[in-house]
Amino acid sequence: MSATQPKVTEREARQVAEAAREQDWRKPSFAKELFLGRFRLDLIHPHPLPADEDVRRGEAFLARLREFCETEIDGARIEREARIPDETVRGLKELGALGMKIDPKYGGLGLTQVYYNKALALVGSVSPAIGALLSAHQSIGVPQPLKMFGTQEQKDAYLPRCATTAISAFLLTEPDVGSDPARLATTAVPVTDGGEDAYVLDGVKLWTTNGVVADLLVVMARVPKSDNHRGGITAFVVEADSPGITVEHRNAFMGLRGLENGVTRFHRVRVPAAQRIGAEGAGLKIALTTLNTGRLSLPAMCVGAGKWCLKIAREWSAVREQWGRPVARHEAVGAKISFIAATTFALEAVVDLASQMADEDRNDIRIEAALAKLYGSEMACLMADELVQIRGGRGFETAESLAARGERAVPAEQMLRDLRINRIFEGSTEIMHLLIAREAVDAHLSVAGDLIDPDKDLGDKAKAGARAAGFYARWLPRLATGAGQVPGTYREFHPAGHPDLATHLRYVERSARKLARSTFYAMSRWQGRMETKQGFLGRIVDIGAELFAMSAACVRAEHLRASGDHGREAYQLADAFCRQSRIRVEELFGRLWSNTDDLDRKVVEGVLSGTYTWLEEGVLDPSGEGPWIADATPGPSTHKNVHRPLR
């Protein structure tokens, strides 16, 4: 641990995270209502649609981008050389790809979230590394936080650069700080130099996607509290070539080999106060708010991966024969193909729906975006794994090796490696479970939180008890019955000659009420210990994700049917997905109360105490020497600067 590493308790860490949350719900949220047992189909059906002009501009750019991807991007070369060629990046800049989400008045393309995501899915299918570069630059890099929280002067100064030439990166993580920002060690000390207010940054940042080639950085640093400064974690725009900044190392990973991700050290880096984004102490809130829509870029690329997996599975399974017929005709393989097809349809439905809701800005989509990221990253990994299995030995063989011996260079194993990081990027699956669970129980904590808060006195608890009694007296009876128990509801989802999707929506409605009852029972049972029941909370969130995906799939299928665009086939895919999803939901409901969570905790205690070290005997550890976590003590760099801006 660094000498400057803040020492915080578990409770203090939670308080920092809680303070960064958006506290209010000013707009309706389909997913929030779903977790409360209220199936608000009216919030997503009829499916929201983009404006005609947005479609025209979006499709025109996709056509140009497709041509560029087909002719100018060599994905195999990027994988082989572990680097995106400079000329490819220059071409992307000339195409306007750096400014897809930036307003045209600043030189950007002004695409909607829907078309931005479609563009990422397209380019990511050719090179996931390029998809990551563009996403990190625009979804969490300088453009998005400035768009939402920057001053007009900051927008005028930086957005035109970001739209055309300057690549940006987001720097939050540190060697010993991941999803626990309360322990952030990088400091920004206020100074006055020559009459100009500024901050001096010191610290080390890890896993800085785009950081190796970036021109501009969004840096999160802790401002010490003083008489004239409220202090706290604060966001800054920093020029990447500022004196005192050293990119000490370019990291290498099992996948995304073209990713320009590194370790960046700040030593006495002077940043003018005019480059602070928002107020002191608002950094985490800015980061989390940015991610509300920024997270949608990752599942968008997962959709692209699913589409590619389906294409390869279809083509390969039709020509590869075993025991006298194509492998697709064997049930064991056919089930995998069905899973890939149905899940790809549902993922696209989830991403398109959430993206269009983000564009319309009528709903609060913080839970929907988080669910899309969680569900997309998990299901895409499963689809890629199934594709490798369908391909057999060829799935495990590299594309380069396949080509060398005269077969089609299908990079299935690369897809699996590249997708694996998505379960960690922008909030690991485990952290997403906790983040979504916190939002899902917000209504309960708002009315009854003081009852289980050990710091509240009896007077506060009495007031909370009165609020809770009134809320639950109204809420609980509504969980007993609903539209899901009435035959014939949602009849528009069962048109003649099509599969019956209405029955799946009725299932979603019933399951939402069951989910809410389960959550209430758990809170009553565990009260203040609820936050430690991470296995239970994860299953609650996973059920909600499945219900959201089922709802989106049905709404998308009906939209496609009504518009005459592959409606019958869409209904078949939605029906297949919902039937597969319902099996998963029933298993998750069963595991809420029948699981090994308590036993697992005992085993973990045994592992940590050394009780089972005898089980580790008989092997050798090939790991090298060195500390588990690198030293991040502030100070001047002793490494060569490997920063290489792309011009």
ZAMARGU-4260 file (C-alpha; in steps of 0.2 Angstrom, whole numbers, plus 5000, padded with zeros to 4 digits):
<rodrens>
0) 5000/5000/5000 | 5006/5017/4996 | 5011/5029/5010 | 4998/5041/5003 | 4984/5027/5002
5) 4969/5033/5012 | 4964/5021/5026 | 4945/5019/5025 | 4933/5007/5034 | 4920/4997/5025
10) 4907/5009/5031 | 4917/5024/5025 | 4919/5016/5008 | 4900/5013/5006 | 4897/5031/5011
15) 4908/5037/4997 | 4900/5026/4984 | 4882/5032/4991 | 4887/5050/4990 | 4891/5048/4971
20) 4874/5040/4967 | 4861/5050/4959 | 4849/5052/4973 | 4833/5056/4964 | 4822/5048/4951
25) 4815/5062/4941 | 4810/5052/4927 | 4801/5035/4925 | 4811/5019/4924 | 4805/5003/4917
30) 4818/4992/4926 | 4816/5001/4942 | 4797/4998/4941 | 4801/4980/4936 | 4811/4977/4952
35) 4796/4984/4962 | 4784/4972/4955 | 4776/4984/4943 | 4777/4978/4924 | 4775/4995/4915
40) 4774/4989/4897 | 4768/5006/4893 | 4785/5013/4895 | 4793/5003/4881 | 4778/4998/4870
45) 4775/5004/4856 | 4794/5003/4853 | 4801/5020/4853 | 4808/5025/4836 | 4822/5037/4830
50) 4818/5053/4820 | 4819/5051/4801 | 4833/5064/4800 | 4843/5054/4813 | 4840/5038/4803
55) 4846/5046/4787 | 4862/5053/4794 | 4865/5037/4804 | 4863/5026/4789 | 4874/5037/4778
60) 4888/5036/4791 | 4886/5017/4793 | 4888/5015/4774 | 4904/5025/4774 | 4911/5016/4789
65) 4907/4999/4782 | 4917/5003/4766 | 4931/5009/4777 | 4930/4993/4787 | 4930/4982/4772
70) 4945/4991/4763 | 4956/4999/4776 | 4955/4988/4792 | 4966/4972/4793 | 4960/4964/4809
75) 4972/4950/4807 | 4987/4962/4806 | 4981/4971/4822 | 4980/4954/4831 | 4997/4949/4824
80) 5006/4965/4827 | 4997/4969/4843 | 4994/4987/4837 | 4982/4997/4827 | 4992/5004/4812
85) 4994/5023/4813 | 4987/5025/4795 | 4971/5016/4801 | 4969/5028/4815 | 4972/5043/4803
90) 4958/5036/4792 | 4946/5034/4806 | 4949/5052/4811 | 4946/5058/4793 | 4930/5048/4792
95) 4924/5057/4808 | 4924/5042/4819 | 4931/5051/4834 | 4917/5063/4834 | 4902/5051/4831
100) 4893/5058/4847 | 4900/5075/4847 | 4888/5089/4842 | 4891/5096/4824 | 4893/5113/4830
105) 4910/5107/4837 | 4914/5097/4822 | 4907/5081/4826 | 4894/5070/4817 | 4880/5071/4831
110) 4875/5053/4829 | 4861/5047/4841 | 4865/5034/4854 | 4857/5021/4843 | 4868/5024/4828
115) 4884/5026/4838 | 4881/5009/4845 | 4877/5002/4828 | 4894/5009/4822 | 4903/5002/4837
120) 4895/4985/4833 | 4901/4986/4815 | 4919/4991/4818 | 4921/4980/4833 | 4916/4965/4822
125) 4931/4968/4811 | 4943/4973/4826 | 4937/4973/4844 | 4953/4983/4848 | 4947/4998/4837
130) 4930/4996/4844 | 4937/4998/4862 | 4948/5013/4856 | 4933/5022/4849 | 4922/5018/4864
135) 4934/5023/4877 | 4937/5039/4868 | 4919/5044/4867 | 4909/5035/4880 | 4920/5038/4895
140) 4934/5049/4888 | 4934/5068/4887 | 4918/5071/4876 | 4905/5063/4887 | 4909/5071/4903
145) 4912/5088/4895 | 4895/5087/4886 | 4886/5084/4902 | 4896/5094/4915 | 4909/5105/4906
150) 4909/5124/4905 | 4906/5132/4888 | 4924/5137/4888 | 4929/5119/4890 | 4918/5113/4877
155) 4924/5126/4865 | 4942/5122/4869 | 4942/5103/4869 | 4927/5096/4859 | 4933/5101/4842
160) 4949/5093/4845 | 4941/5077/4851 | 4930/5077/4836 | 4944/5077/4824 | 4961/5074/4830
165) 4963/5071/4849 | 4961/5054/4856 | 4956/5054/4875 | 4957/5042/4889 | 4948/5040/4906
170) 4960/5038/4921 | 4952/5031/4937 | 4959/5014/4942 | 4975/5013/4952 | 4986/4998/4956
175) 4977/4996/4973 | 4961/5004/4969 | 4948/4996/4958 | 4929/4997/4961 | 4933/5005/4979
180) 4936/5024/4975 | 4936/5029/4993 | 4954/5023/4993 | 4959/5034/4978 | 4977/5039/4981
185) 4981/5051/4967 | 4981/5069/4974 | 4977/5086/4966 | 4984/5099/4978 | 4977/5117/4975
190) 4991/5130/4972 | 4991/5148/4967 | 5005/5152/4955 | 5008/5169/4948 | 4990/5174/4952
195) 4982/5159/4943 | 4974/5145/4953 | 4979/5128/4948 | 4981/5110/4955 | 4997/5099/4956
200) 4993/5081/4952 | 5003/5066/4960 | 5000/5048/4958 | 4999/5032/4947 | 4985/5026/4936
205) 4983/5008/4930 | 4974/5001/4915 | 4972/5017/4906 | 4963/5012/4890 | 4970/5023/4876
210) 4982/5031/4888 | 4997/5025/4878 | 4992/5036/4863 | 4980/5048/4871 | 4981/5067/4868
215) 4969/5072/4882 | 4965/5063/4898 | 4950/5063/4911 | 4959/5061/4927 | 4951/5057/4944
220) 4961/5064/4959 | 4958/5068/4977 | 4958/5086/4982 | 4963/5088/5001 | 4950/5097/5011
225) 4955/5114/5017 | 4948/5131/5023 | 4945/5136/5005 | 4942/5119/4997 | 4928/5107/5000
230) 4940/5093/4993 | 4935/5076/4988 | 4937/5066/4972 | 4938/5078/4957 | 4938/5076/4938
235) 4951/5086/4927 | 4955/5087/4909 | 4973/5085/4907 | 4985/5087/4892 | 4993/5070/4890
240) 5010/5078/4886 | 5010/5089/4901 | 5027/5090/4910 | 5028/5077/4924 | 5017/5064/4915
245) 5025/5047/4910 | 5017/5032/4902 | 5028/5019/4911 | 5022/5003/4903 | 5010/4997/4889
250) 5000/4982/4896 | 4998/4966/4886 | 4982/4955/4888 | 4975/4938/4884 | 4964/4947/4871
255) 4961/4964/4863 | 4980/4964/4858 | 4979/4980/4849 | 4973/4989/4865 | 4983/5004/4869
260) 4982/5002/4888 | 4995/5007/4900 | 5002/5013/4917 | 5003/5032/4919 | 5012/5041/4932
265) 5009/5059/4937 | 5023/5069/4946 | 5020/5087/4951 | 5009/5089/4935 | 5002/5107/4935
270) 4984/5108/4929 | 4975/5125/4928 | 4959/5126/4939 | 4950/5130/4922 | 4953/5112/4917
275) 4943/5105/4932 | 4926/5097/4927 | 4912/5102/4938 | 4915/5106/4957 | 4927/5099/4969
280) 4921/5082/4976 | 4910/5079/4961 | 4921/5067/4951 | 4913/5051/4956 | 4896/5058/4952
285) 4902/5064/4935 | 4910/5047/4932 | 4894/5037/4936 | 4882/5049/4927 | 4893/5047/4912
290) 4892/5029/4913 | 4873/5029/4913 | 4874/5029/4894 | 4892/5026/4891 | 4890/5008/4897
295) 4879/5005/4882 | 4894/5004/4870 | 4900/4988/4877 | 4884/4978/4875 | 4883/4985/4858
300) 4899/4977/4853 | 4893/4961/4861 | 4878/4962/4849 | 4891/4963/4835 | 4900/4948/4842
305) 4883/4938/4843 | 4879/4942/4825 | 4896/4936/4819 | 4895/4920/4830 | 4878/4916/4822
310) 4885/4918/4804 | 4900/4907/4807 | 4889/4894/4816 | 4877/4894/4802 | 4890/4892/4788
315) 4901/4880/4797 | 4887/4868/4804 | 4879/4867/4787 | 4895/4860/4778 | 4903/4850/4792
320) 4896/4832/4792 | 4896/4819/4805 | 4888/4802/4804 | 4880/4806/4788 | 4872/4823/4790
325) 4877/4841/4794 | 4882/4844/4812 | 4868/4857/4813 | 4855/4843/4811 | 4862/4834/4827
330) 4852/4840/4842 | 4867/4843/4853 | 4874/4856/4841 | 4857/4862/4835 | 4853/4868/4853
335) 4869/4878/4853 | 4864/4887/4837 | 4847/4890/4843 | 4854/4898/4859 | 4866/4909/4849
340) 4852/4915/4837 | 4839/4918/4850 | 4851/4927/4862 | 4858/4938/4848 | 4840/4944/4844
345) 4837/4947/4862 | 4853/4957/4865 | 4850/4968/4850 | 4833/4971/4857 | 4839/4976/4874
350) 4853/4988/4867 | 4842/4996/4854 | 4828/4999/4866 | 4839/5006/4880 | 4848/5017/4867
355) 4833/5024/4859 | 4826/5028/4877 | 4843/5037/4880 | 4841/5047/4864 | 4823/5052/4869
360) 4828/5056/4887 | 4811/5053/4893 | 4816/5039/4905 | 4829/5037/4918 | 4839/5022/4911
365) 4853/5020/4924 | 4847/5003/4928 | 4843/4998/4910 | 4860/5003/4904 | 4868/4993/4918
370) 4858/4978/4915 | 4862/4979/4896 | 4881/4979/4901 | 4879/4965/4913 | 4868/4954/4903
375) 4877/4958/4886 | 4894/4954/4893 | 4889/4937/4901 | 4879/4931/4886 | 4891/4936/4873
380) 4905/4926/4882 | 4893/4911/4882 | 4889/4913/4864 | 4908/4914/4859 | 4911/4898/4870
385) 4897/4889/4861 | 4904/4894/4844 | 4921/4887/4849 | 4913/4871/4854 | 4903/4870/4838
390) 4919/4872/4828 | 4928/4859/4839 | 4947/4858/4837 | 4946/4872/4823 | 4938/4883/4836
395) 4953/4881/4847 | 4965/4884/4833 | 4971/4901/4828 | 4965/4909/4812 | 4983/4911/4807
400) 4986/4893/4809 | 4970/4888/4800 | 4975/4899/4785 | 4993/4892/4785 | 4986/4874/4782
405) 4974/4880/4769 | 4958/4882/4778 | 4947/4898/4781 | 4954/4909/4794 | 4940/4910/4807
410) 4946/4919/4823 | 4934/4910/4835 | 4947/4908/4849 | 4951/4926/4847 | 4933/4931/4849
415) 4932/4921/4865 | 4948/4930/4871 | 4943/4947/4866 | 4925/4946/4874 | 4932/4939/4891
420) 4937/4957/4897 | 4919/4963/4895 | 4914/4954/4911 | 4927/4966/4920 | 4927/4982/4909
425) 4917/4997/4916 | 4912/4987/4932 | 4914/4969/4934 | 4899/4957/4934 | 4901/4956/4953
430) 4901/4975/4955 | 4887/4977/4943 | 4876/4965/4953 | 4879/4976/4968 | 4877/4992/4959
435) 4860/4987/4951 | 4854/4979/4967 | 4857/4995/4976 | 4846/5004/4964 | 4833/4990/4964
440) 4830/4992/4983 | 4831/5011/4983 | 4813/5013/4986 | 4814/5002/5001 | 4829/5011/5008
445) 4821/5028/5005 | 4806/5023/5016 | 4814/5010/5028 | 4833/5013/5027 | 4834/5022/5044
450) 4826/5007/5053 | 4841/4996/5049 | 4854/5010/5050 | 4864/5007/5067 | 4869/5026/5067
455) 4851/5032/5068 | 4843/5036/5085 | 4826/5030/5091 | 4817/5045/5085 | 4823/5043/5067
460) 4819/5024/5068 | 4801/5029/5074 | 4798/5041/5059 | 4805/5028/5047 | 4793/5015/5054
465) 4779/5026/5051 | 4784/5030/5033 | 4787/5011/5030 | 4770/5006/5037 | 4762/5018/5025
470) 4772/5013/5010 | 4770/4994/5013 | 4752/4995/5017 | 4749/5002/4999 | 4763/4992/4990
475) 4762/4974/4997 | 4743/4971/4992 | 4747/4975/4974 | 4760/4961/4973 | 4746/4948/4976
480) 4737/4949/4959 | 4740/4957/4942 | 4738/4956/4923 | 4749/4941/4922 | 4735/4931/4930
485) 4722/4936/4917 | 4720/4926/4901 | 4720/4937/4886 | 4730/4951/4892 | 4743/4958/4880
490) 4733/4951/4866 | 4742/4962/4853 | 4757/4950/4856 | 4748/4935/4849 | 4743/4940/4831
495) 4736/4926/4820 | 4748/4914/4813 | 4762/4919/4825 | 4769/4912/4841 | 4761/4917/4857
500) 4772/4931/4865 | 4758/4937/4876 | 4760/4922/4887 | 4778/4927/4890 | 4773/4944/4895
505) 4761/4938/4907 | 4775/4927/4914 | 4786/4943/4915 | 4772/4952/4925 | 4769/4937/4937
510) 4788/4935/4939 | 4791/4954/4943 | 4779/4953/4957 | 4787/4937/4963 | 4804/4945/4962
515) 4798/4960/4972 | 4790/4949/4986 | 4806/4939/4987 | 4816/4955/4989 | 4804/4962/5003
520) 4805/4945/5012 | 4824/4945/5011 | 4825/4963/5018 | 4813/4958/5032 | 4824/4943/5036
525) 4841/4950/5035 | 4838/4969/5037 | 4855/4977/5040 | 4864/4961/5034 | 4856/4962/5017
530) 4871/4970/5009 | 4882/4955/5014 | 4871/4943/5005 | 4879/4946/4988 | 4874/4929/4981
535) 4856/4932/4984 | 4857/4950/4977 | 4866/4944/4962 | 4852/4931/4958 | 4839/4945/4961
540) 4848/4956/4948 | 4850/4941/4936 | 4832/4938/4937 | 4828/4956/4933 | 4840/4955/4918
545) 4831/4940/4911 | 4814/4949/4913 | 4820/4965/4905 | 4828/4955/4890 | 4811/4945/4888
550) 4801/4961/4888 | 4813/4970/4875 | 4813/4954/4864 | 4794/4954/4863 | 4792/4972/4860
555) 4805/4972/4846 | 4797/4957/4838 | 4780/4966/4838 | 4788/4981/4831 | 4796/4972/4817
560) 4779/4963/4813 | 4770/4979/4813 | 4783/4987/4801 | 4783/4972/4790 | 4801/4968/4793
565) 4804/4950/4796 | 4790/4950/4808 | 4786/4931/4808 | 4804/4926/4810 | 4806/4939/4824
570) 4792/4931/4833 | 4800/4914/4832 | 4816/4920/4839 | 4808/4930/4853 | 4798/4915/4857
575) 4813/4904/4858 | 4823/4916/4868 | 4808/4918/4881 | 4807/4899/4883 | 4825/4898/4886
580) 4825/4913/4897 | 4811/4906/4908 | 4820/4890/4912 | 4835/4901/4918 | 4823/4912/4928
585) 4815/4897/4937 | 4832/4890/4941 | 4837/4907/4948 | 4821/4908/4959 | 4825/4891/4966
590) 4842/4896/4970 | 4837/4911/4980 | 4832/4900/4995 | 4841/4884/4990 | 4859/4887/4988
595) 4876/4884/4996 | 4880/4902/5001 | 4882/4898/5020 | 4893/4883/5016 | 4903/4892/5004
600) 4907/4905/5017 | 4914/4892/5029 | 4924/4884/5015 | 4932/4901/5011 | 4936/4904/5029
605) 4945/4887/5028 | 4954/4892/5013 | 4960/4908/5019 | 4965/4901/5036 | 4976/4887/5028
610) 4965/4873/5032 | 4966/4866/5015 | 4984/4869/5010 | 4986/4850/5009 | 4975/4851/4994
615) 4987/4861/4984 | 5001/4849/4986 | 5008/4839/4970 | 5010/4854/4959 | 5022/4868/4955
620) 5018/4886/4954 | 5025/4894/4937 | 5022/4912/4943 | 5036/4923/4943 | 5043/4933/4958
625) 5037/4950/4964 | 5023/4959/4974 | 5005/4955/4971 | 5002/4974/4968 | 5015/4985/4961
630) 5021/5000/4972 | 5013/5016/4968 | 5022/5028/4979 | 5021/5046/4972 | 5037/5052/4965
635) 5047/5055/4949 | 5047/5041/4936 | 5062/5030/4933 | 5055/5023/4917 | 5056/5027/4899
640) 5041/5037/4893 | 5032/5025/4880 | 5018/5038/4876 | 5016/5039/4857 | 5002/5051/4851
645) 4995/5046/4834 | 4996/5060/4821
</rodrens>
